[in-house]
Amino acid sequence: MTWPKGADKIETLLVRKHLEQVPGNPDEASYLIDHARRHLATAAALADEDPEIAYDALYAAVRLALTALLRQQQGLRPTREGGHEAVIQAAEAQLVPPAGPILR
């Protein structure tokens, strides 16, 4: 698979083994989206009571949703080596612009 936007960054993440290519998996993507929704609900419920934990839950929700997108649409999965940062780097490489302000 090739990535028209952000190809250099995606290739770098693959070479560094921060991302790996895998078959697209709708079931795994759905599982990740369900997890993201639960984290989002947690963030909303705790926003006033404990904003720090709410922010952590919100970050996790976004990361899970972006991971689902990479997994389903592009057959990419972060490795242990790449972790959270690989997901963010891949999303920024492919979505900024136009989605830069949203991601940041």
Rosetta blueprint (number, residue, H / E / L):
1 M L
2 T L
3 W L
4 P L
5 K L
6 G L
7 A H
8 D H
9 K H
10 I H
11 E H
12 T H
13 L H
14 L H
15 V H
16 R L
17 K L
18 H L
19 L E
20 E E
21 Q E
22 V L
23 P L
24 G L
25 N L
26 P H
27 D H
28 E H
29 A H
30 S H
31 Y H
32 L H
33 I H
34 D H
35 H H
36 A H
37 R H
38 R H
39 H H
40 L H
41 A H
42 T H
43 A H
44 A H
45 A H
46 L H
47 A L
48 D L
49 E L
50 D L
51 P H
52 E H
53 I H
54 A H
55 Y H
56 D H
57 A H
58 L H
59 Y H
60 A H
61 A H
62 V H
63 R H
64 L H
65 A H
66 L H
67 T H
68 A H
69 L H
70 L H
71 R H
72 Q H
73 Q H
74 Q H
75 G L
76 L E
77 R E
78 P E
79 T L
80 R L
81 E L
82 G L
83 G H
84 H H
85 E H
86 A H
87 V H
88 I H
89 Q H
90 A H
91 A H
92 E H
93 A H
94 Q H
95 L H
96 V L
97 P L
98 P L
99 A L
100 G H
101 P H
102 I H
103 L H
104 R L
